[in-house]
Amino acid sequence: MIPDPEKAIMAALTHYMPELVTNGRSRIYSQAPQGWDRLDFLVVRATPGGASRHPNLYSVCFFEIEAFASTRGDASTLGRRAAAAMTTAGRENYRYISDNEAGYLFGFREVNAPSLVYDGLSSKHGDTFMFQGTYQISVRGLR
């Protein structure tokens, strides 16, 4: 069985970016948390089940990583560091194991580098900046 790509990506980011774990809780989410305007964090938005030549063996997944921070520089750095973490995860074939599914990541590709989506002047939250990157990765179940 092919694991949920979004969960595997979030686990890989948590593994390669341990500084985003505070008091045992990860600051990597599938949607913005409550009180989000007071945190530096990542949001992963994955679209599972992409075009795979062998969909019974692996899934090709497009996903976005949104990096939120209180300064433009911090948001940019966080976005670039997340992209580097996923590059490493793909190169090292990060193994994802949870209670009911297991697999590994491979074939990482950057589609669009992290870029500024909104800043304090163009958003409702004057103290929040967001950089967003788009990527592709493949996920395969363990045999």
Secondary structure as UniProt FT lines:
FT   HELIX           5..16
FT   HELIX           18..20
FT   STRAND          21..22
FT   TURN            23..24
FT   STRAND          25..26
FT   STRAND          28..29
FT   TURN            34..35
FT   HELIX           36..38
FT   STRAND          41..47
FT   TURN            55..57
FT   STRAND          58..69
FT   HELIX           72..91
FT   TURN            92..93
FT   STRAND          95..97
FT   STRAND          102..118
FT   TURN            120..122
FT   TURN            126..127
FT   STRAND          129..141
//
